């Protein structure tokens, strides 16, 4: 159950890190 929750939050964490990088590119 804990592993499943971590897997579900992974895309959310990635988007937080990826979005500022993507915005700075444009």
mmCIF entry with sequence, helices, sheets and N, C-alpha, C, O atoms, coordinates in Angstrom:
data_MODEL
# 
_entry.id   MODEL 
# 
_entity.id                         1 
_entity.type                       polymer 
_entity.pdbx_number_of_molecules   1 
# 
_entity_poly.entity_id                      1 
_entity_poly.type                           'polypeptide(L)' 
_entity_poly.nstd_linkage                   no 
_entity_poly.nstd_monomer                   no 
_entity_poly.pdbx_seq_one_letter_code       
;(UNK)(UNK)(UNK)(UNK)(UNK)(UNK)(UNK)(UNK)(UNK)(UNK)(UNK)(UNK)(UNK)(UNK)(UNK)(UNK)
(UNK)(UNK)(UNK)(UNK)(UNK)(UNK)(UNK)(UNK)(UNK)(UNK)
;
_entity_poly.pdbx_seq_one_letter_code_can   XXXXXXXXXXXXXXXXXXXXXXXXXX 
_entity_poly.pdbx_strand_id                 A 
# 
loop_
_entity_poly_seq.entity_id 
_entity_poly_seq.num 
_entity_poly_seq.mon_id 
_entity_poly_seq.hetero 
1 1  UNK n 
1 2  UNK n 
1 3  UNK n 
1 4  UNK n 
1 5  UNK n 
1 6  UNK n 
1 7  UNK n 
1 8  UNK n 
1 9  UNK n 
1 10 UNK n 
1 11 UNK n 
1 12 UNK n 
1 13 UNK n 
1 14 UNK n 
1 15 UNK n 
1 16 UNK n 
1 17 UNK n 
1 18 UNK n 
1 19 UNK n 
1 20 UNK n 
1 21 UNK n 
1 22 UNK n 
1 23 UNK n 
1 24 UNK n 
1 25 UNK n 
1 26 UNK n 
# 
_struct_asym.id          A 
_struct_asym.entity_id   1 
# 
_struct_conf.conf_type_id            HELX_P 
_struct_conf.id                      HELX_P1 
_struct_conf.pdbx_PDB_helix_id       AA1 
_struct_conf.beg_label_comp_id       UNK 
_struct_conf.beg_label_asym_id       A 
_struct_conf.beg_label_seq_id        2 
_struct_conf.pdbx_beg_PDB_ins_code   ? 
_struct_conf.end_label_comp_id       UNK 
_struct_conf.end_label_asym_id       A 
_struct_conf.end_label_seq_id        25 
_struct_conf.pdbx_end_PDB_ins_code   ? 
_struct_conf.beg_auth_comp_id        UNK 
_struct_conf.beg_auth_asym_id        A 
_struct_conf.beg_auth_seq_id         2 
_struct_conf.end_auth_comp_id        UNK 
_struct_conf.end_auth_asym_id        A 
_struct_conf.end_auth_seq_id         25 
_struct_conf.pdbx_PDB_helix_class    1 
_struct_conf.details                 ? 
_struct_conf.pdbx_PDB_helix_length   24 
# 
_struct_conf_type.id          HELX_P 
_struct_conf_type.criteria    ? 
_struct_conf_type.reference   ? 
# 
loop_
_atom_site.group_PDB 
_atom_site.id 
_atom_site.type_symbol 
_atom_site.label_atom_id 
_atom_site.label_alt_id 
_atom_site.label_comp_id 
_atom_site.label_asym_id 
_atom_site.label_entity_id 
_atom_site.label_seq_id 
_atom_site.pdbx_PDB_ins_code 
_atom_site.Cartn_x 
_atom_site.Cartn_y 
_atom_site.Cartn_z 
_atom_site.occupancy 
_atom_site.B_iso_or_equiv 
_atom_site.pdbx_formal_charge 
_atom_site.auth_seq_id 
_atom_site.auth_comp_id 
_atom_site.auth_asym_id 
_atom_site.auth_atom_id 
_atom_site.pdbx_PDB_model_num 
ATOM 1   N N  . UNK A 1 1  ? 0.832  -1.203 0.000   1.00 0.00 ? 1  UNK A N  1 
ATOM 2   C CA . UNK A 1 1  ? 0.000  0.000  0.000   1.00 0.00 ? 1  UNK A CA 1 
ATOM 3   C C  . UNK A 1 1  ? 0.876  1.267  0.000   1.00 0.00 ? 1  UNK A C  1 
ATOM 4   O O  . UNK A 1 1  ? 0.599  2.238  -0.703  1.00 0.00 ? 1  UNK A O  1 
ATOM 5   N N  . UNK A 1 2  ? 1.910  1.217  0.793   1.00 0.00 ? 2  UNK A N  1 
ATOM 6   C CA . UNK A 1 2  ? 2.814  2.370  0.874   1.00 0.00 ? 2  UNK A CA 1 
ATOM 7   C C  . UNK A 1 2  ? 3.558  2.580  -0.448  1.00 0.00 ? 2  UNK A C  1 
ATOM 8   O O  . UNK A 1 2  ? 3.800  3.708  -0.877  1.00 0.00 ? 2  UNK A O  1 
ATOM 9   N N  . UNK A 1 3  ? 3.907  1.463  -1.071  1.00 0.00 ? 3  UNK A N  1 
ATOM 10  C CA . UNK A 1 3  ? 4.617  1.527  -2.348  1.00 0.00 ? 3  UNK A CA 1 
ATOM 11  C C  . UNK A 1 3  ? 3.722  2.110  -3.446  1.00 0.00 ? 3  UNK A C  1 
ATOM 12  O O  . UNK A 1 3  ? 4.173  2.859  -4.313  1.00 0.00 ? 3  UNK A O  1 
ATOM 13  N N  . UNK A 1 4  ? 2.446  1.744  -3.380  1.00 0.00 ? 4  UNK A N  1 
ATOM 14  C CA . UNK A 1 4  ? 1.483  2.230  -4.371  1.00 0.00 ? 4  UNK A CA 1 
ATOM 15  C C  . UNK A 1 4  ? 1.266  3.740  -4.238  1.00 0.00 ? 4  UNK A C  1 
ATOM 16  O O  . UNK A 1 4  ? 1.105  4.445  -5.234  1.00 0.00 ? 4  UNK A O  1 
ATOM 17  N N  . UNK A 1 5  ? 1.265  4.216  -3.009  1.00 0.00 ? 5  UNK A N  1 
ATOM 18  C CA . UNK A 1 5  ? 1.072  5.647  -2.754  1.00 0.00 ? 5  UNK A CA 1 
ATOM 19  C C  . UNK A 1 5  ? 2.282  6.449  -3.244  1.00 0.00 ? 5  UNK A C  1 
ATOM 20  O O  . UNK A 1 5  ? 2.139  7.547  -3.783  1.00 0.00 ? 5  UNK A O  1 
ATOM 21  N N  . UNK A 1 6  ? 3.456  5.888  -3.050  1.00 0.00 ? 6  UNK A N  1 
ATOM 22  C CA . UNK A 1 6  ? 4.674  6.548  -3.503  1.00 0.00 ? 6  UNK A CA 1 
ATOM 23  C C  . UNK A 1 6  ? 4.718  6.604  -5.028  1.00 0.00 ? 6  UNK A C  1 
ATOM 24  O O  . UNK A 1 6  ? 5.183  7.583  -5.611  1.00 0.00 ? 6  UNK A O  1 
ATOM 25  N N  . UNK A 1 7  ? 4.233  5.553  -5.658  1.00 0.00 ? 7  UNK A N  1 
ATOM 26  C CA . UNK A 1 7  ? 4.202  5.481  -7.114  1.00 0.00 ? 7  UNK A CA 1 
ATOM 27  C C  . UNK A 1 7  ? 3.212  6.488  -7.689  1.00 0.00 ? 7  UNK A C  1 
ATOM 28  O O  . UNK A 1 7  ? 3.437  7.050  -8.761  1.00 0.00 ? 7  UNK A O  1 
ATOM 29  N N  . UNK A 1 8  ? 2.120  6.709  -6.972  1.00 0.00 ? 8  UNK A N  1 
ATOM 30  C CA . UNK A 1 8  ? 1.097  7.658  -7.417  1.00 0.00 ? 8  UNK A CA 1 
ATOM 31  C C  . UNK A 1 8  ? 1.571  9.105  -7.270  1.00 0.00 ? 8  UNK A C  1 
ATOM 32  O O  . UNK A 1 8  ? 1.193  9.967  -8.064  1.00 0.00 ? 8  UNK A O  1 
ATOM 33  N N  . UNK A 1 9  ? 2.393  9.369  -6.264  1.00 0.00 ? 9  UNK A N  1 
ATOM 34  C CA . UNK A 1 9  ? 2.884  10.726 -6.029  1.00 0.00 ? 9  UNK A CA 1 
ATOM 35  C C  . UNK A 1 9  ? 4.094  11.069 -6.898  1.00 0.00 ? 9  UNK A C  1 
ATOM 36  O O  . UNK A 1 9  ? 4.485  12.233 -6.987  1.00 0.00 ? 9  UNK A O  1 
ATOM 37  N N  . UNK A 1 10 ? 4.682  10.068 -7.532  1.00 0.00 ? 10 UNK A N  1 
ATOM 38  C CA . UNK A 1 10 ? 5.869  10.285 -8.358  1.00 0.00 ? 10 UNK A CA 1 
ATOM 39  C C  . UNK A 1 10 ? 5.623  11.243 -9.523  1.00 0.00 ? 10 UNK A C  1 
ATOM 40  O O  . UNK A 1 10 ? 6.411  12.171 -9.702  1.00 0.00 ? 10 UNK A O  1 
ATOM 41  N N  . UNK A 1 11 ? 4.562  11.065 -10.329 1.00 0.00 ? 11 UNK A N  1 
ATOM 42  C CA . UNK A 1 11 ? 4.318  12.026 -11.415 1.00 0.00 ? 11 UNK A CA 1 
ATOM 43  C C  . UNK A 1 11 ? 4.118  13.453 -10.909 1.00 0.00 ? 11 UNK A C  1 
ATOM 44  O O  . UNK A 1 11 ? 4.494  14.416 -11.577 1.00 0.00 ? 11 UNK A O  1 
ATOM 45  N N  . UNK A 1 12 ? 3.524  13.579 -9.726  1.00 0.00 ? 12 UNK A N  1 
ATOM 46  C CA . UNK A 1 12 ? 3.299  14.889 -9.119  1.00 0.00 ? 12 UNK A CA 1 
ATOM 47  C C  . UNK A 1 12 ? 4.625  15.555 -8.748  1.00 0.00 ? 12 UNK A C  1 
ATOM 48  O O  . UNK A 1 12 ? 4.804  16.754 -8.966  1.00 0.00 ? 12 UNK A O  1 
ATOM 49  N N  . UNK A 1 13 ? 5.538  14.786 -8.197  1.00 0.00 ? 13 UNK A N  1 
ATOM 50  C CA . UNK A 1 13 ? 6.855  15.305 -7.832  1.00 0.00 ? 13 UNK A CA 1 
ATOM 51  C C  . UNK A 1 13 ? 7.666  15.664 -9.072  1.00 0.00 ? 13 UNK A C  1 
ATOM 52  O O  . UNK A 1 13 ? 8.372  16.672 -9.092  1.00 0.00 ? 13 UNK A O  1 
ATOM 53  N N  . UNK A 1 14 ? 7.559  14.838 -10.094 1.00 0.00 ? 14 UNK A N  1 
ATOM 54  C CA . UNK A 1 14 ? 8.278  15.073 -11.349 1.00 0.00 ? 14 UNK A CA 1 
ATOM 55  C C  . UNK A 1 14 ? 7.793  16.359 -12.009 1.00 0.00 ? 14 UNK A C  1 
ATOM 56  O O  . UNK A 1 14 ? 8.594  17.139 -12.525 1.00 0.00 ? 14 UNK A O  1 
ATOM 57  N N  . UNK A 1 15 ? 6.482  16.575 -11.992 1.00 0.00 ? 15 UNK A N  1 
ATOM 58  C CA . UNK A 1 15 ? 5.913  17.777 -12.613 1.00 0.00 ? 15 UNK A CA 1 
ATOM 59  C C  . UNK A 1 15 ? 6.366  19.047 -11.892 1.00 0.00 ? 15 UNK A C  1 
ATOM 60  O O  . UNK A 1 15 ? 6.571  20.084 -12.522 1.00 0.00 ? 15 UNK A O  1 
ATOM 61  N N  . UNK A 1 16 ? 6.519  18.962 -10.570 1.00 0.00 ? 16 UNK A N  1 
ATOM 62  C CA . UNK A 1 16 ? 6.986  20.099 -9.772  1.00 0.00 ? 16 UNK A CA 1 
ATOM 63  C C  . UNK A 1 16 ? 8.424  20.469 -10.155 1.00 0.00 ? 16 UNK A C  1 
ATOM 64  O O  . UNK A 1 16 ? 8.769  21.648 -10.226 1.00 0.00 ? 16 UNK A O  1 
ATOM 65  N N  . UNK A 1 17 ? 9.247  19.464 -10.398 1.00 0.00 ? 17 UNK A N  1 
ATOM 66  C CA . UNK A 1 17 ? 10.634 19.709 -10.781 1.00 0.00 ? 17 UNK A CA 1 
ATOM 67  C C  . UNK A 1 17 ? 10.760 20.092 -12.253 1.00 0.00 ? 17 UNK A C  1 
ATOM 68  O O  . UNK A 1 17 ? 11.616 20.895 -12.623 1.00 0.00 ? 17 UNK A O  1 
ATOM 69  N N  . UNK A 1 18 ? 9.901  19.513 -13.085 1.00 0.00 ? 18 UNK A N  1 
ATOM 70  C CA . UNK A 1 18 ? 9.992  19.684 -14.530 1.00 0.00 ? 18 UNK A CA 1 
ATOM 71  C C  . UNK A 1 18 ? 9.421  21.015 -15.007 1.00 0.00 ? 18 UNK A C  1 
ATOM 72  O O  . UNK A 1 18 ? 9.948  21.624 -15.937 1.00 0.00 ? 18 UNK A O  1 
ATOM 73  N N  . UNK A 1 19 ? 8.343  21.463 -14.370 1.00 0.00 ? 19 UNK A N  1 
ATOM 74  C CA . UNK A 1 19 ? 7.663  22.692 -14.808 1.00 0.00 ? 19 UNK A CA 1 
ATOM 75  C C  . UNK A 1 19 ? 8.550  23.939 -14.790 1.00 0.00 ? 19 UNK A C  1 
ATOM 76  O O  . UNK A 1 19 ? 8.578  24.651 -15.794 1.00 0.00 ? 19 UNK A O  1 
ATOM 77  N N  . UNK A 1 20 ? 9.274  24.247 -13.712 1.00 0.00 ? 20 UNK A N  1 
ATOM 78  C CA . UNK A 1 20 ? 10.147 25.435 -13.719 1.00 0.00 ? 20 UNK A CA 1 
ATOM 79  C C  . UNK A 1 20 ? 11.227 25.360 -14.796 1.00 0.00 ? 20 UNK A C  1 
ATOM 80  O O  . UNK A 1 20 ? 11.584 26.377 -15.390 1.00 0.00 ? 20 UNK A O  1 
ATOM 81  N N  . UNK A 1 21 ? 11.747 24.157 -15.048 1.00 0.00 ? 21 UNK A N  1 
ATOM 82  C CA . UNK A 1 21 ? 12.755 23.957 -16.090 1.00 0.00 ? 21 UNK A CA 1 
ATOM 83  C C  . UNK A 1 21 ? 12.163 24.210 -17.473 1.00 0.00 ? 21 UNK A C  1 
ATOM 84  O O  . UNK A 1 21 ? 12.803 24.817 -18.331 1.00 0.00 ? 21 UNK A O  1 
ATOM 85  N N  . UNK A 1 22 ? 10.938 23.738 -17.678 1.00 0.00 ? 22 UNK A N  1 
ATOM 86  C CA . UNK A 1 22 ? 10.247 23.910 -18.959 1.00 0.00 ? 22 UNK A CA 1 
ATOM 87  C C  . UNK A 1 22 ? 9.923  25.379 -19.206 1.00 0.00 ? 22 UNK A C  1 
ATOM 88  O O  . UNK A 1 22 ? 10.050 25.869 -20.328 1.00 0.00 ? 22 UNK A O  1 
ATOM 89  N N  . UNK A 1 23 ? 9.503  26.079 -18.151 1.00 0.00 ? 23 UNK A N  1 
ATOM 90  C CA . UNK A 1 23 ? 9.167  27.507 -18.266 1.00 0.00 ? 23 UNK A CA 1 
ATOM 91  C C  . UNK A 1 23 ? 10.420 28.330 -18.572 1.00 0.00 ? 23 UNK A C  1 
ATOM 92  O O  . UNK A 1 23 ? 10.365 29.269 -19.367 1.00 0.00 ? 23 UNK A O  1 
ATOM 93  N N  . UNK A 1 24 ? 11.525 27.989 -17.959 1.00 0.00 ? 24 UNK A N  1 
ATOM 94  C CA . UNK A 1 24 ? 12.776 28.722 -18.184 1.00 0.00 ? 24 UNK A CA 1 
ATOM 95  C C  . UNK A 1 24 ? 13.323 28.485 -19.592 1.00 0.00 ? 24 UNK A C  1 
ATOM 96  O O  . UNK A 1 24 ? 14.024 29.335 -20.141 1.00 0.00 ? 24 UNK A O  1 
ATOM 97  N N  . UNK A 1 25 ? 12.998 27.326 -20.173 1.00 0.00 ? 25 UNK A N  1 
ATOM 98  C CA . UNK A 1 25 ? 13.395 27.038 -21.552 1.00 0.00 ? 25 UNK A CA 1 
ATOM 99  C C  . UNK A 1 25 ? 12.679 27.958 -22.531 1.00 0.00 ? 25 UNK A C  1 
ATOM 100 O O  . UNK A 1 25 ? 13.275 28.437 -23.495 1.00 0.00 ? 25 UNK A O  1 
ATOM 101 N N  . UNK A 1 26 ? 11.417 28.198 -22.281 1.00 0.00 ? 26 UNK A N  1 
ATOM 102 C CA . UNK A 1 26 ? 10.632 29.095 -23.127 1.00 0.00 ? 26 UNK A CA 1 
ATOM 103 C C  . UNK A 1 26 ? 10.686 30.495 -22.530 1.00 0.00 ? 26 UNK A C  1 
ATOM 104 O O  . UNK A 1 26 ? 10.093 31.424 -23.078 1.00 0.00 ? 26 UNK A O  1 
# 
